[in-house]
Amino acid sequence: MNNSIKIACLGASKVQQLSHDDGSQSFACFGDVLTTAIYLVRSGLKVSFISVLEELSKKIICKSLQEEGLNTDLVLTDENHAFFSSDDFESIQLKLGEFDFVYLTGNTLLLLDDAGIEKLIQLLVSLRKRGGKVIFDSNHSSKSWSSDELARTVYTKFLRVTDVSLPSFVDEADLFQDRAVEDLIARHHALGIREVVVKNGTEANWLSTKPDKKPREFPLESIQKAIDNSGVGDAFNAAYLATRLSGQTYCSSIKQGQLLAAEVVVNSGAILPKS
């Protein structure tokens, strides 16, 4: 593993209070970007979580993340939980340039207003000019958007500044009316994305890095009965990325993504206990 690689995971997190049979209580932190960030840092990468949280949530979440080894220096505080206002962007703009990769999802974009979306795109464009790369998973949920048209417009803007795309076929096919995985991949390549990895539930994963060549298909070797689908795609993304960034092949990276996803889906909760 290249321990000099630095990844910024940009997203939100929530805190859930848990009550146990013995009367005790604990807190659990959750969020799609957060799940991927935890699995990335467990792989040995240097990972920072960037978010805006209320003070109480920040204390709980940062303590938990620091125990995992995540850097939380760029978790900002806002009692109104406004996600990345103008001042917030200014405070992270210089820091963002220190990262080799920025990871975000469609759920991150739901937290931004129109001005925030444009500011973030500008930051990502600047990052890429300095040699950094953007990793994006639309992780689309139709019920979270006011309209399909808005979702398509916003996703397309961010796909145009994306280097590695990790979509789910079912989610995007419904939104963009892609008839087949090959259609989705072609659409992403047409927007300038070089590396496209498609998740497809219990069906095969797909990979394409060259628009002029046929995408590669990677069937799942074994499928166990799912207990909890929470975080399965997020875990796949982390294992795939960590393996690729360690210098291993695309085939090995897909395999590691499948293995971690298979482990997560037969356990309760998105994040496996630390071994």
LINUR-V940510 format. One record per residue. N is the residue number from 0. RES is the residue in three letters. PHI is phi in whole degrees, -180 to 180 (NA if undefined). PSI is psi as a letter, one per 40 degrees, with the letter a starting at -180 (999 if undefined). NEAR is the number of other C-alpha atoms within 8 Angstrom. Layout:
# LINUR-V940510
N_RES_PHI_PSI_NEAR ; N_RES_PHI_PSI_NEAR
This chain:
# LINUR-V940510
0_MET_NA_h_7 ; 1_ASN_-82_h_7 ; 2_ASN_-76_e_8 ; 3_SER_-88_e_6 ; 4_ILE_-69_h_9 ; 5_LYS_-120_h_13 ; 6_ILE_-120_h_13 ; 7_ALA_-104_h_13 ; 8_CYS_-106_h_14 ; 9_LEU_-107_h_12 ; 10_GLY_-174_a_15 ; 11_ALA_-116_i_11 ; 12_SER_-145_i_11 ; 13_LYS_-123_i_8 ; 14_VAL_-114_h_11 ; 15_GLN_-119_h_8 ; 16_GLN_-86_h_8 ; 17_LEU_-111_h_8 ; 18_SER_-107_h_8 ; 19_HIS_-110_i_8 ; 20_ASP_-60_d_5 ; 21_ASP_-84_e_4 ; 22_GLY_91_e_6 ; 23_SER_-79_i_7 ; 24_GLN_-131_i_8 ; 25_SER_-146_i_8 ; 26_PHE_-121_i_9 ; 27_ALA_-123_h_8 ; 28_CYS_-105_i_10 ; 29_PHE_-148_i_10 ; 30_GLY_159_i_10 ; 31_ASP_-67_d_11 ; 32_VAL_-66_d_14 ; 33_LEU_-61_d_13 ; 34_THR_-60_d_14 ; 35_THR_-62_d_12 ; 36_ALA_-61_d_14 ; 37_ILE_-65_d_11 ; 38_TYR_-68_d_11 ; 39_LEU_-65_d_14 ; 40_VAL_-70_d_13 ; 41_ARG_-66_d_9 ; 42_SER_-81_e_8 ; 43_GLY_107_e_8 ; 44_LEU_-83_i_15 ; 45_LYS_-88_h_12 ; 46_VAL_-126_h_13 ; 47_SER_-115_h_14 ; 48_PHE_-99_h_15 ; 49_ILE_-114_h_12 ; 50_SER_-159_i_13 ; 51_VAL_-129_h_13 ; 52_LEU_-134_i_14 ; 53_GLU_-68_i_11 ; 54_GLU_-56_d_9 ; 55_LEU_-64_d_6 ; 56_SER_-61_d_10 ; 57_LYS_-61_d_11 ; 58_LYS_-61_d_8 ; 59_ILE_-68_d_10 ; 60_ILE_-67_d_11 ; 61_CYS_-63_d_10 ; 62_LYS_-61_d_8 ; 63_SER_-65_d_9 ; 64_LEU_-71_d_12 ; 65_GLN_-65_d_10 ; 66_GLU_-65_d_7 ; 67_GLU_-78_e_9 ; 68_GLY_104_e_8 ; 69_LEU_-78_i_14 ; 70_ASN_-82_h_11 ; 71_THR_-119_e_11 ; 72_ASP_-62_d_5 ; 73_LEU_-104_e_10 ; 74_VAL_-86_h_12 ; 75_LEU_-94_i_9 ; 76_THR_-115_h_10 ; 77_ASP_-152_h_10 ; 78_GLU_-65_d_8 ; 79_ASN_-91_e_5 ; 80_HIS_54_f_9 ; 81_ALA_-76_h_8 ; 82_PHE_-92_h_8 ; 83_PHE_55_g_11 ; 84_SER_-75_a_8 ; 85_SER_-58_d_7 ; 86_ASP_-64_d_7 ; 87_ASP_-63_d_9 ; 88_PHE_-62_d_11 ; 89_GLU_-64_d_8 ; 90_SER_-75_d_8 ; 91_ILE_-103_e_9 ; 92_GLN_-58_d_9 ; 93_LEU_-68_d_8 ; 94_LYS_-65_d_8 ; 95_LEU_-62_d_10 ; 96_GLY_-68_e_11 ; 97_GLU_-81_e_7 ; 98_PHE_-94_i_12 ; 99_ASP_-85_d_11 ; 100_PHE_-139_i_11 ; 101_VAL_-121_h_13 ; 102_TYR_-113_h_12 ; 103_LEU_-152_i_12 ; 104_THR_-133_i_13 ; 105_GLY_-61_d_12 ; 106_ASN_-68_d_11 ; 107_THR_-63_d_11 ; 108_LEU_-68_d_9 ; 109_LEU_-64_d_9 ; 110_LEU_-88_e_7 ; 111_LEU_-105_i_11 ; 112_ASP_-86_a_7 ; 113_ASP_-58_d_6 ; 114_ALA_-66_d_7 ; 115_GLY_-65_d_11 ; 116_ILE_-61_d_10 ; 117_GLU_-67_d_8 ; 118_LYS_-65_d_9 ; 119_LEU_-67_d_9 ; 120_ILE_-59_d_11 ; 121_GLN_-61_d_8 ; 122_LEU_-64_d_10 ; 123_LEU_-70_d_10 ; 124_VAL_-61_d_9 ; 125_SER_-64_d_9 ; 126_LEU_-59_d_12 ; 127_ARG_-67_d_10 ; 128_LYS_-64_d_7 ; 129_ARG_-87_e_7 ; 130_GLY_102_e_7 ; 131_GLY_-77_i_12 ; 132_LYS_-130_i_12 ; 133_VAL_-111_h_13 ; 134_ILE_-116_h_13 ; 135_PHE_-137_h_16 ; 136_ASP_-125_h_11 ; 137_SER_-60_d_12 ; 138_ASN_43_f_10 ; 139_HIS_-68_h_8 ; 140_SER_-130_h_7 ; 141_SER_-61_d_8 ; 142_LYS_-71_e_5 ; 143_SER_-88_e_6 ; 144_TRP_-108_i_10 ; 145_SER_-70_d_6 ; 146_SER_-158_i_7 ; 147_ASP_-65_d_9 ; 148_GLU_-61_d_6 ; 149_LEU_-64_d_9 ; 150_ALA_-60_d_9 ; 151_ARG_-61_d_10 ; 152_THR_-64_d_8 ; 153_VAL_-68_d_9 ; 154_TYR_-58_d_10 ; 155_THR_-62_d_9 ; 156_LYS_-59_d_9 ; 157_PHE_-79_d_10 ; 158_LEU_-63_d_12 ; 159_ARG_-69_e_9 ; 160_VAL_-115_f_12 ; 161_THR_-104_h_13 ; 162_ASP_-101_d_12 ; 163_VAL_-127_h_13 ; 164_SER_-111_h_14 ; 165_LEU_-127_f_13 ; 166_PRO_-79_i_14 ; 167_SER_-100_h_13 ; 168_PHE_-61_d_11 ; 169_VAL_-58_d_7 ; 170_ASP_-61_d_11 ; 171_GLU_-78_d_14 ; 172_ALA_-63_d_12 ; 173_ASP_-65_d_8 ; 174_LEU_-76_d_10 ; 175_PHE_-100_e_7 ; 176_GLN_60_f_7 ; 177_ASP_-73_h_11 ; 178_ARG_-80_d_7 ; 179_ALA_-150_i_7 ; 180_VAL_-57_d_10 ; 181_GLU_-60_d_7 ; 182_ASP_-67_d_9 ; 183_LEU_-61_d_13 ; 184_ILE_-61_d_11 ; 185_ALA_-62_d_9 ; 186_ARG_-62_d_8 ; 187_HIS_-67_d_12 ; 188_HIS_-61_d_11 ; 189_ALA_-63_d_7 ; 190_LEU_-88_e_9 ; 191_GLY_102_e_10 ; 192_ILE_-83_h_15 ; 193_ARG_-85_d_11 ; 194_GLU_-114_h_11 ; 195_VAL_-124_h_15 ; 196_VAL_-121_h_12 ; 197_VAL_-108_h_13 ; 198_LYS_-92_i_12 ; 199_ASN_-148_f_10 ; 200_GLY_60_b_6 ; 201_THR_-88_e_6 ; 202_GLU_-89_i_7 ; 203_ALA_-62_i_11 ; 204_ASN_-85_i_13 ; 205_TRP_-127_i_12 ; 206_LEU_-137_h_12 ; 207_SER_-144_h_14 ; 208_THR_-123_e_8 ; 209_LYS_-137_h_9 ; 210_PRO_-58_d_9 ; 211_ASP_-89_e_4 ; 212_LYS_-123_i_6 ; 213_LYS_-65_h_7 ; 214_PRO_-61_i_10 ; 215_ARG_-97_i_7 ; 216_GLU_-109_h_8 ; 217_PHE_-128_g_9 ; 218_PRO_-61_i_7 ; 219_LEU_-76_h_10 ; 220_GLU_-74_d_4 ; 221_SER_-150_i_4 ; 222_ILE_-124_h_7 ; 223_GLN_-97_i_6 ; 224_LYS_-64_h_5 ; 225_ALA_-71_h_7 ; 226_ILE_-99_d_8 ; 227_ASP_-152_h_11 ; 228_ASN_-83_e_9 ; 229_SER_-60_h_7 ; 230_GLY_76_e_12 ; 231_VAL_-65_d_12 ; 232_GLY_-65_d_8 ; 233_ASP_-64_d_11 ; 234_ALA_-67_d_16 ; 235_PHE_-56_d_13 ; 236_ASN_-56_d_11 ; 237_ALA_-64_d_13 ; 238_ALA_-67_d_15 ; 239_TYR_-62_d_13 ; 240_LEU_-65_d_10 ; 241_ALA_-61_d_12 ; 242_THR_-70_d_13 ; 243_ARG_-62_d_11 ; 244_LEU_-72_e_9 ; 245_SER_-84_e_8 ; 246_GLY_95_e_7 ; 247_GLN_-82_i_9 ; 248_THR_-73_i_8 ; 249_TYR_-60_d_7 ; 250_CYS_-60_d_6 ; 251_SER_-63_d_9 ; 252_SER_-68_d_15 ; 253_ILE_-60_d_11 ; 254_LYS_-60_d_9 ; 255_GLN_-66_d_12 ; 256_GLY_-62_d_14 ; 257_GLN_-65_d_10 ; 258_LEU_-65_d_8 ; 259_LEU_-68_d_11 ; 260_ALA_-61_d_12 ; 261_ALA_-66_d_11 ; 262_GLU_-74_d_8 ; 263_VAL_-67_d_17 ; 264_VAL_-69_e_13 ; 265_VAL_-103_e_11 ; 266_ASN_-122_i_9 ; 267_SER_-87_h_8 ; 268_GLY_98_i_9 ; 269_ALA_-77_d_12 ; 270_ILE_-114_h_7 ; 271_LEU_-70_i_7 ; 272_PRO_-60_i_4 ; 273_LYS_-67_h_3 ; 274_SER_-84_999_2
